[in-house]
Each structure stands twice: as structure tokens, then as C-alpha cells.
Amino acid sequence: MSTLKDAKVGQTVKVLGVKGEGPLRRRIMDMGITKGVEIYVRKLAPLGDPVEINVRGYELSLRKDDAEMIEVEEV
């Protein structure tokens, strides 16, 4: 299964689930990244970390470690 970390710039993906437990998982879900939501990958920093996404109408930057916890499929 692919993760948000593997998504390419300009790609739109759909969230299948968020791995992990505890406060980190809760924080990701509080940012609006929940099952079924679509995410557009806007850009990647020059060294690859962080990744900038558009989710639920707002822009968000995520570290690669956090992006790896988000399971996605291509839309």
C-alpha cells in the first residue's frame, strides 16, 4: 500500500487510513486528514522534507515521517 510520502507533485490522492497510535495519529486527524478525504500534493521542499499539500481547502506542510503514516490511493 502506498503512502503520502510516495505521492508525486501535482498528484491527487485519497486517504485510506492513518497508521500509528496515540497523540501523533490524533494530531494528523485533527488537521483534517481522515479516511476518504482527497489530498493534492502542491510541492516538495528542495531536500524533500517537508511536503506541502492542499487538504479540505487549506494548505498544510507535513514532515516526511508524518506523511509516511498516511495510507493513500491515487484518484
PQR file with spaces between the fields and no chain letter, atoms N, CA, C, O and H, PARSE charges and radii, in Angstrom:
ATOM       1  N    MET     1       0.847   -1.182    0.000 -0.4000 1.5000
ATOM       2  CA   MET     1       0.000    0.000    0.000 -0.0000 2.0000
ATOM       3  C    MET     1       0.889    1.242    0.000  0.5500 1.7000
ATOM       4  O    MET     1       1.892    1.285    0.712 -0.5500 1.4000
ATOM       5  N    SER     2       0.531    2.242   -0.788 -0.4000 1.5000
ATOM       6  CA   SER     2       1.371    3.434   -0.869 -0.0000 2.0000
ATOM       7  C    SER     2       0.977    4.442    0.212  0.5500 1.7000
ATOM       8  O    SER     2      -0.123    4.403    0.764 -0.5500 1.4000
ATOM       9  H    SER     2      -0.283    2.207   -1.367  0.4000 1.0000
ATOM      10  N    THR     3       1.906    5.334    0.488 -0.4000 1.5000
ATOM      11  CA   THR     3       1.683    6.361    1.496 -0.0000 2.0000
ATOM      12  C    THR     3       1.778    7.736    0.858  0.5500 1.7000
ATOM      13  O    THR     3       2.172    7.862   -0.302 -0.5500 1.4000
ATOM      14  H    THR     3       2.800    5.366    0.040  0.4000 1.0000
ATOM      15  N    LEU     4       1.420    8.758    1.607 -0.4000 1.5000
ATOM      16  CA   LEU     4       1.501   10.132    1.112 -0.0000 2.0000
ATOM      17  C    LEU     4       2.943   10.509    0.795  0.5500 1.7000
ATOM      18  O    LEU     4       3.188   11.355   -0.065 -0.5500 1.4000
ATOM      19  H    LEU     4       1.100    8.655    2.549  0.4000 1.0000
ATOM      20  N    LYS     5       3.887    9.894    1.475 -0.4000 1.5000
ATOM      21  CA   LYS     5       5.310   10.148    1.225 -0.0000 2.0000
ATOM      22  C    LYS     5       5.684    9.783   -0.211  0.5500 1.7000
ATOM      23  O    LYS     5       6.570   10.409   -0.793 -0.5500 1.4000
ATOM      24  H    LYS     5       3.688    9.206    2.174  0.4000 1.0000
ATOM      25  N    ASP     6       5.020    8.778   -0.790 -0.4000 1.5000
ATOM      26  CA   ASP     6       5.328    8.303   -2.139 -0.0000 2.0000
ATOM      27  C    ASP     6       4.634    9.103   -3.232  0.5500 1.7000
ATOM      28  O    ASP     6       4.982    8.956   -4.404 -0.5500 1.4000
ATOM      29  H    ASP     6       4.301    8.270   -0.317  0.4000 1.0000
ATOM      30  N    ALA     7       3.661    9.947   -2.884 -0.4000 1.5000
ATOM      31  CA   ALA     7       2.903   10.705   -3.873 -0.0000 2.0000
ATOM      32  C    ALA     7       3.797   11.746   -4.551  0.5500 1.7000
ATOM      33  O    ALA     7       4.688   12.318   -3.924 -0.5500 1.4000
ATOM      34  H    ALA     7       3.379   10.066   -1.933  0.4000 1.0000
ATOM      35  N    LYS     8       3.548   11.977   -5.819 -0.4000 1.5000
ATOM      36  CA   LYS     8       4.332   12.931   -6.619 -0.0000 2.0000
ATOM      37  C    LYS     8       3.669   14.299   -6.631  0.5500 1.7000
ATOM      38  O    LYS     8       2.468   14.420   -6.386 -0.5500 1.4000
ATOM      39  H    LYS     8       2.824   11.512   -6.329  0.4000 1.0000
ATOM      40  N    VAL     9       4.456   15.326   -6.916 -0.4000 1.5000
ATOM      41  CA   VAL     9       3.949   16.699   -7.011 -0.0000 2.0000
ATOM      42  C    VAL     9       2.914   16.773   -8.131  0.5500 1.7000
ATOM      43  O    VAL     9       3.142   16.259   -9.227 -0.5500 1.4000
ATOM      44  H    VAL     9       5.432   15.228   -7.115  0.4000 1.0000
ATOM      45  N    GLY    10       1.782   17.408   -7.858 -0.4000 1.5000
ATOM      46  CA   GLY    10       0.714   17.548   -8.835 -0.0000 2.0000
ATOM      47  C    GLY    10      -0.292   16.408   -8.807  0.5500 1.7000
ATOM      48  O    GLY    10      -1.272   16.431   -9.552 -0.5500 1.4000
ATOM      49  H    GLY    10       1.597   17.826   -6.969  0.4000 1.0000
ATOM      50  N    GLN    11      -0.070   15.429   -7.973 -0.4000 1.5000
ATOM      51  CA   GLN    11      -0.947   14.265   -7.891 -0.0000 2.0000
ATOM      52  C    GLN    11      -2.029   14.483   -6.832  0.5500 1.7000
ATOM      53  O    GLN    11      -1.786   15.106   -5.798 -0.5500 1.4000
ATOM      54  H    GLN    11       0.725   15.411   -7.367  0.4000 1.0000
ATOM      55  N    THR    12      -3.218   13.963   -7.106 -0.4000 1.5000
ATOM      56  CA   THR    12      -4.303   13.976   -6.127 -0.0000 2.0000
ATOM      57  C    THR    12      -4.501   12.553   -5.641  0.5500 1.7000
ATOM      58  O    THR    12      -4.603   11.621   -6.439 -0.5500 1.4000
ATOM      59  H    THR    12      -3.415   13.457   -7.946  0.4000 1.0000
ATOM      60  N    VAL    13      -4.553   12.392   -4.327 -0.4000 1.5000
ATOM      61  CA   VAL    13      -4.705   11.065   -3.732 -0.0000 2.0000
ATOM      62  C    VAL    13      -5.860   11.077   -2.733  0.5500 1.7000
ATOM      63  O    VAL    13      -6.273   12.130   -2.248 -0.5500 1.4000
ATOM      64  H    VAL    13      -4.470   13.149   -3.679  0.4000 1.0000
ATOM      65  N    LYS    14      -6.368    9.885   -2.441 -0.4000 1.5000
ATOM      66  CA   LYS    14      -7.461    9.724   -1.483 -0.0000 2.0000
ATOM      67  C    LYS    14      -6.933    8.962   -0.277  0.5500 1.7000
ATOM      68  O    LYS    14      -6.246    7.953   -0.430 -0.5500 1.4000
ATOM      69  H    LYS    14      -6.032    9.030   -2.836  0.4000 1.0000
ATOM      70  N    VAL    15      -7.250    9.438    0.916 -0.4000 1.5000
ATOM      71  CA   VAL    15      -6.770    8.815    2.148 -0.0000 2.0000
ATOM      72  C    VAL    15      -7.553    7.535    2.426  0.5500 1.7000
ATOM      73  O    VAL    15      -8.784    7.531    2.434 -0.5500 1.4000
ATOM      74  H    VAL    15      -7.808   10.259    1.040  0.4000 1.0000
ATOM      75  N    LEU    16      -6.809    6.443    2.655 -0.4000 1.5000
ATOM      76  CA   LEU    16      -7.417    5.162    3.016 -0.0000 2.0000
ATOM      77  C    LEU    16      -7.411    4.951    4.519  0.5500 1.7000
ATOM      78  O    LEU    16      -8.253    4.233    5.057 -0.5500 1.4000
ATOM      79  H    LEU    16      -5.809    6.446    2.649  0.4000 1.0000
ATOM      80  N    GLY    17      -6.457    5.579    5.195 -0.4000 1.5000
ATOM      81  CA   GLY    17      -6.365    5.453    6.644 -0.0000 2.0000
ATOM      82  C    GLY    17      -5.101    6.089    7.171  0.5500 1.7000
ATOM      83  O    GLY    17      -4.201    6.440    6.408 -0.5500 1.4000
ATOM      84  H    GLY    17      -5.772    6.162    4.758  0.4000 1.0000
ATOM      85  N    VAL    18      -5.040    6.238    8.490 -0.4000 1.5000
ATOM      86  CA   VAL    18      -3.867    6.806    9.154 -0.0000 2.0000
ATOM      87  C    VAL    18      -3.310    5.743   10.095  0.5500 1.7000
ATOM      88  O    VAL    18      -3.998    5.285   11.008 -0.5500 1.4000
ATOM      89  H    VAL    18      -5.771    5.953    9.110  0.4000 1.0000
ATOM      90  N    LYS    19      -2.049    5.354    9.862 -0.4000 1.5000
ATOM      91  CA   LYS    19      -1.400    4.359   10.716 -0.0000 2.0000
ATOM      92  C    LYS    19      -0.917    5.033   11.998  0.5500 1.7000
ATOM      93  O    LYS    19      -0.936    6.258   12.119 -0.5500 1.4000
ATOM      94  H    LYS    19      -1.490    5.725    9.121  0.4000 1.0000
ATOM      95  N    GLY    20      -0.487    4.219   12.943 -0.4000 1.5000
ATOM      96  CA   GLY    20       0.079    4.748   14.170 -0.0000 2.0000
ATOM      97  C    GLY    20      -0.949    4.817   15.283  0.5500 1.7000
ATOM      98  O    GLY    20      -2.119    4.476   15.106 -0.5500 1.4000
ATOM      99  H    GLY    20      -0.471    3.223   12.845  0.4000 1.0000
ATOM     100  N    GLU    21      -0.476    5.267   16.434 -0.4000 1.5000
ATOM     101  CA   GLU    21      -1.325    5.350   17.615 -0.0000 2.0000
ATOM     102  C    GLU    21      -1.018    6.619   18.390  0.5500 1.7000
ATOM     103  O    GLU    21      -0.027    7.304   18.137 -0.5500 1.4000
ATOM     104  H    GLU    21       0.475    5.543   16.577  0.4000 1.0000
ATOM     105  N    GLY    22      -1.882    6.909   19.328 -0.4000 1.5000
ATOM     106  CA   GLY    22      -1.616    7.967   20.283 -0.0000 2.0000
ATOM     107  C    GLY    22      -1.718    9.377   19.746  0.5500 1.7000
ATOM     108  O    GLY    22      -2.436    9.646   18.783 -0.5500 1.4000
ATOM     109  H    GLY    22      -2.687    6.353   19.534  0.4000 1.0000
ATOM     110  N    PRO    23      -0.976   10.283   20.394 -0.5600 1.5000
ATOM     111  CA   PRO    23      -1.085   11.716   20.096  0.2800 2.0000
ATOM     112  C    PRO    23      -0.701   12.090   18.665  0.5500 1.7000
ATOM     113  O    PRO    23      -1.286   13.012   18.097 -0.5500 1.4000
ATOM     114  N    LEU    24       0.259   11.403   18.079 -0.4000 1.5000
ATOM     115  CA   LEU    24       0.673   11.734   16.710 -0.0000 2.0000
ATOM     116  C    LEU    24      -0.442   11.443   15.711  0.5500 1.7000
ATOM     117  O    LEU    24      -0.724   12.262   14.836 -0.5500 1.4000
ATOM     118  H    LEU    24       0.735   10.654   18.540  0.4000 1.0000
ATOM     119  N    ARG    25      -1.068   10.296   15.837 -0.4000 1.5000
ATOM     120  CA   ARG    25      -2.189    9.942   14.960 -0.0000 2.0000
ATOM     121  C    ARG    25      -3.339   10.926   15.166  0.5500 1.7000
ATOM     122  O    ARG    25      -3.954   11.380   14.201 -0.5500 1.4000
ATOM     123  H    ARG    25      -0.840    9.631   16.548  0.4000 1.0000
ATOM     124  N    ARG    26      -3.622   11.248   16.409 -0.4000 1.5000
ATOM     125  CA   ARG    26      -4.701   12.180   16.727 -0.0000 2.0000
ATOM     126  C    ARG    26      -4.418   13.562   16.118  0.5500 1.7000
ATOM     127  O    ARG    26      -5.324   14.208   15.593 -0.5500 1.4000
ATOM     128  H    ARG    26      -3.122   10.878   17.192  0.4000 1.0000
ATOM     129  N    ARG    27      -3.163   14.008   16.189 -0.4000 1.5000
ATOM     130  CA   ARG    27      -2.793   15.315   15.641 -0.0000 2.0000
ATOM     131  C    ARG    27      -3.010   15.354   14.135  0.5500 1.7000
ATOM     132  O    ARG    27      -3.522   16.341   13.606 -0.5500 1.4000
ATOM     133  H    ARG    27      -2.427   13.482   16.616  0.4000 1.0000
ATOM     134  N    ILE    28      -2.622   14.283   13.441 -0.4000 1.5000
ATOM     135  CA   ILE    28      -2.819   14.218   11.986 -0.0000 2.0000
ATOM     136  C    ILE    28      -4.308   14.271   11.651  0.5500 1.7000
ATOM     137  O    ILE    28      -4.718   14.974   10.728 -0.5500 1.4000
ATOM     138  H    ILE    28      -2.206   13.481   13.871  0.4000 1.0000
ATOM     139  N    MET    29      -5.101   13.535   12.396 -0.4000 1.5000
ATOM     140  CA   MET    29      -6.542   13.531   12.144 -0.0000 2.0000
ATOM     141  C    MET    29      -7.178   14.880   12.491  0.5500 1.7000
ATOM     142  O    MET    29      -8.132   15.297   11.834 -0.5500 1.4000
ATOM     143  H    MET    29      -4.768   12.963   13.146  0.4000 1.0000
ATOM     144  N    ASP    30      -6.667   15.557   13.503 -0.4000 1.5000
ATOM     145  CA   ASP    30      -7.173   16.887   13.865 -0.0000 2.0000
ATOM     146  C    ASP    30      -6.891   17.919   12.776  0.5500 1.7000
ATOM     147  O    ASP    30      -7.593   18.926   12.684 -0.5500 1.4000
ATOM     148  H    ASP    30      -5.892   15.218   14.036  0.4000 1.0000
ATOM     149  N    MET    31      -5.881   17.680   11.959 -0.4000 1.5000
ATOM     150  CA   MET    31      -5.559   18.587   10.858 -0.0000 2.0000
ATOM     151  C    MET    31      -6.492   18.382    9.671  0.5500 1.7000
ATOM     152  O    MET    31      -6.368   19.078    8.664 -0.5500 1.4000
ATOM     153  H    MET    31      -5.311   16.862   12.034  0.4000 1.0000
ATOM     154  N    GLY    32      -7.422   17.438    9.775 -0.4000 1.5000
ATOM     155  CA   GLY    32      -8.395   17.221    8.710 -0.0000 2.0000
ATOM     156  C    GLY    32      -8.048   16.065    7.797  0.5500 1.7000
ATOM     157  O    GLY    32      -8.738   15.839    6.803 -0.5500 1.4000
ATOM     158  H    GLY    32      -7.522   16.873   10.593  0.4000 1.0000
ATOM     159  N    ILE    33      -7.004   15.334    8.107 -0.4000 1.5000
ATOM     160  CA   ILE    33      -6.601   14.210    7.273 -0.0000 2.0000
ATOM     161  C    ILE    33      -7.260   12.950    7.835  0.5500 1.7000
ATOM     162  O    ILE    33      -6.733   12.289    8.730 -0.5500 1.4000
ATOM     163  H    ILE    33      -6.444   15.517    8.914  0.4000 1.0000
ATOM     164  N    THR    34      -8.424   12.646    7.279 -0.4000 1.5000
ATOM     165  CA   THR    34      -9.200   11.495    7.731 -0.0000 2.0000
ATOM     166  C    THR    34      -9.536   10.611    6.534  0.5500 1.7000
ATOM     167  O    THR    34      -9.353   11.012    5.384 -0.5500 1.4000
ATOM     168  H    THR    34      -8.852   13.183    6.552  0.4000 1.0000
ATOM     169  N    LYS    35     -10.022    9.420    6.811 -0.4000 1.5000
ATOM     170  CA   LYS    35     -10.348    8.459    5.763 -0.0000 2.0000
ATOM     171  C    LYS    35     -11.332    9.056    4.766  0.5500 1.7000
ATOM     172  O    LYS    35     -12.351    9.629    5.154 -0.5500 1.4000
ATOM     173  H    LYS    35     -10.171    9.094    7.745  0.4000 1.0000
ATOM     174  N    GLY    36     -11.020    8.918    3.470 -0.4000 1.5000
ATOM     175  CA   GLY    36     -11.907    9.367    2.403 -0.0000 2.0000
ATOM     176  C    GLY    36     -11.633   10.756    1.862  0.5500 1.7000
ATOM     177  O    GLY    36     -12.151   11.112    0.804 -0.5500 1.4000
ATOM     178  H    GLY    36     -10.193    8.452    3.155  0.4000 1.0000
ATOM     179  N    VAL    37     -10.831   11.552    2.558 -0.4000 1.5000
ATOM     180  CA   VAL    37     -10.565   12.919    2.105 -0.0000 2.0000
ATOM     181  C    VAL    37      -9.525   12.900    0.980  0.5500 1.7000
ATOM     182  O    VAL    37      -8.618   12.069    0.969 -0.5500 1.4000
ATOM     183  H    VAL    37     -10.410   11.263    3.418  0.4000 1.0000
ATOM     184  N    GLU    38      -9.676   13.838    0.030 -0.4000 1.5000
ATOM     185  CA   GLU    38      -8.721   13.943   -1.069 -0.0000 2.0000
ATOM     186  C    GLU    38      -7.648   14.966   -0.734  0.5500 1.7000
ATOM     187  O    GLU    38      -7.926   16.017   -0.157 -0.5500 1.4000
ATOM     188  H    GLU    38     -10.413   14.513    0.038  0.4000 1.0000
ATOM     189  N    ILE    39      -6.413   14.638   -1.109 -0.4000 1.5000
ATOM     190  CA   ILE    39      -5.255   15.492   -0.850 -0.0000 2.0000
ATOM     191  C    ILE    39      -4.558   15.770   -2.168  0.5500 1.7000
ATOM     192  O    ILE    39      -4.295   14.853   -2.946 -0.5500 1.4000
ATOM     193  H    ILE    39      -6.187   13.784   -1.578  0.4000 1.0000
ATOM     194  N    TYR    40      -4.258   17.042   -2.417 -0.4000 1.5000
ATOM     195  CA   TYR    40      -3.489   17.444   -3.593 -0.0000 2.0000
ATOM     196  C    TYR    40      -2.077   17.783   -3.144  0.5500 1.7000
ATOM     197  O    TYR    40      -1.897   18.604   -2.244 -0.5500 1.4000
ATOM     198  H    TYR    40      -4.472   17.787   -1.784  0.4000 1.0000
ATOM     199  N    VAL    41      -1.069   17.161   -3.759 -0.4000 1.5000
ATOM     200  CA   VAL    41       0.330   17.407   -3.407 -0.0000 2.0000
ATOM     201  C    VAL    41       0.810   18.626   -4.198  0.5500 1.7000
ATOM     202  O    VAL    41       0.974   18.560   -5.416 -0.5500 1.4000
ATOM     203  H    VAL    41      -1.216   16.494   -4.490  0.4000 1.0000
ATOM     204  N    ARG    42       1.033   19.743   -3.489 -0.4000 1.5000
ATOM     205  CA   ARG    42       1.411   21.007   -4.136 -0.0000 2.0000
ATOM     206  C    ARG    42       2.880   21.080   -4.482  0.5500 1.7000
ATOM     207  O    ARG    42       3.235   21.326   -5.635 -0.5500 1.4000
ATOM     208  H    ARG    42       0.899   19.796   -2.500  0.4000 1.0000
ATOM     209  N    LYS    43       3.736   20.871   -3.505 -0.4000 1.5000
ATOM     210  CA   LYS    43       5.179   20.948   -3.781 -0.0000 2.0000
ATOM     211  C    LYS    43       5.985   20.240   -2.715  0.5500 1.7000
ATOM     212  O    LYS    43       5.494   19.900   -1.639 -0.5500 1.4000
ATOM     213  H    LYS    43       3.448   20.671   -2.569  0.4000 1.0000
ATOM     214  N    LEU    44       7.248   20.032   -3.062 -0.4000 1.5000
ATOM     215  CA   LEU    44       8.206   19.372   -2.188 -0.0000 2.0000
ATOM     216  C    LEU    44       9.347   20.338   -1.932  0.5500 1.7000
ATOM     217  O    LEU    44       9.779   21.044   -2.844 -0.5500 1.4000
ATOM     218  H    LEU    44       7.647   20.309   -3.937  0.4000 1.0000
ATOM     219  N    ALA    45       9.832   20.378   -0.717 -0.4000 1.5000
ATOM     220  CA   ALA    45      10.986   21.224   -0.409 -0.0000 2.0000
ATOM     221  C    ALA    45      12.201   20.703   -1.187  0.5500 1.7000
ATOM     222  O    ALA    45      12.232   19.532   -1.565 -0.5500 1.4000
ATOM     223  H    ALA    45       9.480   19.805    0.023  0.4000 1.0000
ATOM     224  N    PRO    46      13.199   21.558   -1.428 -0.5600 1.5000
ATOM     225  CA   PRO    46      14.375   21.152   -2.214  0.2800 2.0000
ATOM     226  C    PRO    46      15.058   19.873   -1.715  0.5500 1.7000
ATOM     227  O    PRO    46      15.550   19.082   -2.520 -0.5500 1.4000
ATOM     228  N    LEU    47      15.091   19.671   -0.420 -0.4000 1.5000
ATOM     229  CA   LEU    47      15.721   18.459    0.105 -0.0000 2.0000
ATOM     230  C    LEU    47      14.691   17.359    0.373  0.5500 1.7000
ATOM     231  O    LEU    47      15.020   16.328    0.961 -0.5500 1.4000
ATOM     232  H    LEU    47      14.691   20.313    0.234  0.4000 1.0000
ATOM     233  N    GLY    48      13.446   17.578   -0.056 -0.4000 1.5000
ATOM     234  CA   GLY    48      12.415   16.558    0.055 -0.0000 2.0000
ATOM     235  C    GLY    48      11.606   16.576    1.335  0.5500 1.7000
ATOM     236  O    GLY    48      10.678   15.780    1.482 -0.5500 1.4000
ATOM     237  H    GLY    48      13.178   18.415   -0.533  0.4000 1.0000
ATOM     238  N    ASP    49      11.927   17.450    2.257 -0.4000 1.5000
ATOM     239  CA   ASP    49      11.203   17.475    3.529 -0.0000 2.0000
ATOM     240  C    ASP    49      11.031   18.921    3.960  0.5500 1.7000
ATOM     241  O    ASP    49      12.057   19.583    4.119 -0.5500 1.4000
ATOM     242  H    ASP    49      12.681   18.096    2.138  0.4000 1.0000
ATOM     243  N    PRO    50       9.886   19.465    4.158 -0.5600 1.5000
ATOM     244  CA   PRO    50       8.566   18.845    4.204  0.2800 2.0000
ATOM     245  C    PRO    50       7.881   18.801    2.837  0.5500 1.7000
ATOM     246  O    PRO    50       8.407   19.298    1.841 -0.5500 1.4000
ATOM     247  N    VAL    51       6.703   18.198    2.820 -0.4000 1.5000
ATOM     248  CA   VAL    51       5.858   18.152    1.635 -0.0000 2.0000
ATOM     249  C    VAL    51       4.676   19.086    1.890  0.5500 1.7000
ATOM     250  O    VAL    51       4.081   19.060    2.967 -0.5500 1.4000
ATOM     251  H    VAL    51       6.275   17.794    3.629  0.4000 1.0000
ATOM     252  N    GLU    52       4.340   19.907    0.902 -0.4000 1.5000
ATOM     253  CA   GLU    52       3.223   20.842    1.043 -0.0000 2.0000
ATOM     254  C    GLU    52       2.012   20.280    0.318  0.5500 1.7000
ATOM     255  O    GLU    52       2.092   19.933   -0.860 -0.5500 1.4000
ATOM     256  H    GLU    52       4.824   19.928    0.027  0.4000 1.0000
ATOM     257  N    ILE    53       0.890   20.190    1.024 -0.4000 1.5000
ATOM     258  CA   ILE    53      -0.327   19.618    0.463 -0.0000 2.0000
ATOM     259  C    ILE    53      -1.492   20.586    0.604  0.5500 1.7000
ATOM     260  O    ILE    53      -1.438   21.547    1.372 -0.5500 1.4000
ATOM     261  H    ILE    53       0.825   20.471    1.981  0.4000 1.0000
ATOM     262  N    ASN    54      -2.540   20.312   -0.151 -0.4000 1.5000
ATOM     263  CA   ASN    54      -3.788   21.050   -0.031 -0.0000 2.0000
ATOM     264  C    ASN    54      -4.849   20.046    0.386  0.5500 1.7000
ATOM     265  O    ASN    54      -5.129   19.090   -0.338 -0.5500 1.4000
ATOM     266  H    ASN    54      -2.584   19.532   -0.775  0.4000 1.0000
ATOM     267  N    VAL    55      -5.438   20.264    1.555 -0.4000 1.5000
ATOM     268  CA   VAL    55      -6.450   19.354    2.086 -0.0000 2.0000
ATOM     269  C    VAL    55      -7.613   20.172    2.636  0.5500 1.7000
ATOM     270  O    VAL    55      -7.410   21.108    3.409 -0.5500 1.4000
ATOM     271  H    VAL    55      -5.211   21.040    2.143  0.4000 1.0000
ATOM     272  N    ARG    56      -8.820   19.820    2.240 -0.4000 1.5000
ATOM     273  CA   ARG    56     -10.039   20.497    2.710 -0.0000 2.0000
ATOM     274  C    ARG    56      -9.987   22.020    2.511  0.5500 1.7000
ATOM     275  O    ARG    56     -10.516   22.773    3.327 -0.5500 1.4000
ATOM     276  H    ARG    56      -8.985   19.059    1.612  0.4000 1.0000
ATOM     277  N    GLY    57      -9.349   22.463    1.428 -0.4000 1.5000
ATOM     278  CA   GLY    57      -9.330   23.875    1.099 -0.0000 2.0000
ATOM     279  C    GLY    57      -8.244   24.703    1.755  0.5500 1.7000
ATOM     280  O    GLY    57      -8.221   25.922    1.582 -0.5500 1.4000
ATOM     281  H    GLY    57      -8.918   21.851    0.765  0.4000 1.0000
ATOM     282  N    TYR    58      -7.345   24.085    2.502 -0.4000 1.5000
ATOM     283  CA   TYR    58      -6.245   24.858    3.077 -0.0000 2.0000
ATOM     284  C    TYR    58      -4.909   24.159    2.832  0.5500 1.7000
ATOM     285  O    TYR    58      -4.850   22.956    2.578 -0.5500 1.4000
ATOM     286  H    TYR    58      -7.364   23.095    2.643  0.4000 1.0000
ATOM     287  N    GLU    59      -3.845   24.947    2.915 -0.4000 1.5000
ATOM     288  CA   GLU    59      -2.501   24.431    2.677 -0.0000 2.0000
ATOM     289  C    GLU    59      -1.886   23.963    3.986  0.5500 1.7000
ATOM     290  O    GLU    59      -2.090   24.566    5.040 -0.5500 1.4000
ATOM     291  H    GLU    59      -3.893   25.925    3.121  0.4000 1.0000
ATOM     292  N    LEU    60      -1.131   22.879    3.896 -0.4000 1.5000
ATOM     293  CA   LEU    60      -0.550   22.259    5.068 -0.0000 2.0000
ATOM     294  C    LEU    60       0.801   21.690    4.699  0.5500 1.7000
ATOM     295  O    LEU    60       0.957   21.121    3.619 -0.5500 1.4000
ATOM     296  H    LEU    60      -0.966   22.389    3.040  0.4000 1.0000
ATOM     297  N    SER    61       1.776   21.833    5.570 -0.4000 1.5000
ATOM     298  CA   SER    61       3.091   21.229    5.372 -0.0000 2.0000
ATOM     299  C    SER    61       3.265   20.096    6.367  0.5500 1.7000
ATOM     300  O    SER    61       2.996   20.248    7.558 -0.5500 1.4000
ATOM     301  H    SER    61       1.650   22.296    6.448  0.4000 1.0000
ATOM     302  N    LEU    62       3.721   18.958    5.859 -0.4000 1.5000
ATOM     303  CA   LEU    62       3.933   17.779    6.692 -0.0000 2.0000
ATOM     304  C    LEU    62       5.355   17.276    6.543  0.5500 1.7000
ATOM     305  O    LEU    62       5.927   17.313    5.454 -0.5500 1.4000
ATOM     306  H    LEU    62       3.940   18.835    4.891  0.4000 1.0000
ATOM     307  N    ARG    63       5.916   16.809    7.632 -0.4000 1.5000
ATOM     308  CA   ARG    63       7.218   16.159    7.556 -0.0000 2.0000
ATOM     309  C    ARG    63       7.047   14.813    6.861  0.5500 1.7000
ATOM     310  O    ARG    63       5.962   14.232    6.881 -0.5500 1.4000
ATOM     311  H    ARG    63       5.451   16.779    8.516  0.4000 1.0000
ATOM     312  N    LYS    64       8.117   14.320    6.247 -0.4000 1.5000
ATOM     313  CA   LYS    64       8.072   13.030    5.553 -0.0000 2.0000
ATOM     314  C    LYS    64       7.698   11.908    6.511  0.5500 1.7000
ATOM     315  O    LYS    64       6.981   10.984    6.126 -0.5500 1.4000
ATOM     316  H    LYS    64       8.999   14.791    6.230  0.4000 1.0000
ATOM     317  N    ASP    65       8.175   11.973    7.758 -0.4000 1.5000
ATOM     318  CA   ASP    65       7.849   10.935    8.744 -0.0000 2.0000
ATOM     319  C    ASP    65       6.346   10.873    8.999  0.5500 1.7000
ATOM     320  O    ASP    65       5.780    9.790    9.147 -0.5500 1.4000
ATOM     321  H    ASP    65       8.757   12.724    8.070  0.4000 1.0000
ATOM     322  N    ASP    66       5.701   12.043    9.049 -0.4000 1.5000
ATOM     323  CA   ASP    66       4.256   12.087    9.259 -0.0000 2.0000
ATOM     324  C    ASP    66       3.513   11.630    8.001  0.5500 1.7000
ATOM     325  O    ASP    66       2.510   10.921    8.087 -0.5500 1.4000
ATOM     326  H    ASP    66       6.160   12.923    8.928  0.4000 1.0000
ATOM     327  N    ALA    67       4.016   12.043    6.831 -0.4000 1.5000
ATOM     328  CA   ALA    67       3.389   11.668    5.558 -0.0000 2.0000
ATOM     329  C    ALA    67       3.434   10.156    5.340  0.5500 1.7000
ATOM     330  O    ALA    67       2.563    9.592    4.678 -0.5500 1.4000
ATOM     331  H    ALA    67       4.831   12.618    6.761  0.4000 1.0000
ATOM     332  N    GLU    68       4.446    9.509    5.897 -0.4000 1.5000
ATOM     333  CA   GLU    68       4.587    8.061    5.746 -0.0000 2.0000
ATOM     334  C    GLU    68       3.504    7.302    6.522  0.5500 1.7000
ATOM     335  O    GLU    68       3.251    6.132    6.234 -0.5500 1.4000
ATOM     336  H    GLU    68       5.154    9.967    6.435  0.4000 1.0000
ATOM     337  N    MET    69       2.880    7.934    7.474 -0.4000 1.5000
ATOM     338  CA   MET    69       1.827    7.297    8.282 -0.0000 2.0000
ATOM     339  C    MET    69       0.459    7.317    7.591  0.5500 1.7000
ATOM     340  O    MET    69      -0.478    6.658    8.043 -0.5500 1.4000
ATOM     341  H    MET    69       3.086    8.885    7.708  0.4000 1.0000
ATOM     342  N    ILE    70       0.349    8.078    6.494 -0.4000 1.5000
ATOM     343  CA   ILE    70      -0.938    8.267    5.814 -0.0000 2.0000
ATOM     344  C    ILE    70      -1.014    7.370    4.582  0.5500 1.7000
ATOM     345  O    ILE    70      -0.302    7.587    3.601 -0.5500 1.4000
ATOM     346  H    ILE    70       1.110    8.613    6.127  0.4000 1.0000
ATOM     347  N    GLU    71      -1.881    6.363    4.639 -0.4000 1.5000
ATOM     348  CA   GLU    71      -2.057    5.442    3.526 -0.0000 2.0000
ATOM     349  C    GLU    71      -3.011    6.048    2.508  0.5500 1.7000
ATOM     350  O    GLU    71      -4.088    6.524    2.866 -0.5500 1.4000
ATOM     351  H    GLU    71      -2.460    6.187    5.435  0.4000 1.0000
ATOM     352  N    VAL    72      -2.608    6.029    1.225 -0.4000 1.5000
ATOM     353  CA   VAL    72      -3.398    6.676    0.185 -0.0000 2.0000
ATOM     354  C    VAL    72      -3.505    5.791   -1.048  0.5500 1.7000
ATOM     355  O    VAL    72      -2.767    4.819   -1.212 -0.5500 1.4000
ATOM     356  H    VAL    72      -1.733    5.643    0.935  0.4000 1.0000
ATOM     357  N    GLU    73      -4.458    6.162   -1.919 -0.4000 1.5000
ATOM     358  CA   GLU    73      -4.577    5.566   -3.240 -0.0000 2.0000
ATOM     359  C    GLU    73      -4.752    6.701   -4.241  0.5500 1.7000
ATOM     360  O    GLU    73      -5.287    7.758   -3.905 -0.5500 1.4000
ATOM     361  H    GLU    73      -5.057    6.951   -1.786  0.4000 1.0000
ATOM     362  N    GLU    74      -4.300    6.478   -5.467 -0.4000 1.5000
ATOM     363  CA   GLU    74      -4.402    7.505   -6.499 -0.0000 2.0000
ATOM     364  C    GLU    74      -5.847    7.656   -6.948  0.5500 1.7000
ATOM     365  O    GLU    74      -6.579    6.674   -7.070 -0.5500 1.4000
ATOM     366  H    GLU    74      -3.866    5.620   -5.740  0.4000 1.0000
ATOM     367  N    VAL    75      -6.247    8.900   -7.193 -0.4000 1.5000
ATOM     368  CA   VAL    75      -7.621    9.189   -7.622 -0.0000 2.0000
ATOM     369  C    VAL    75      -7.686    9.159   -9.126  0.5500 1.7000
ATOM     370  O    VAL    75      -8.752    9.377   -9.702 -0.5500 1.4000
ATOM     371  H    VAL    75      -5.652    9.698   -7.094  0.4000 1.0000
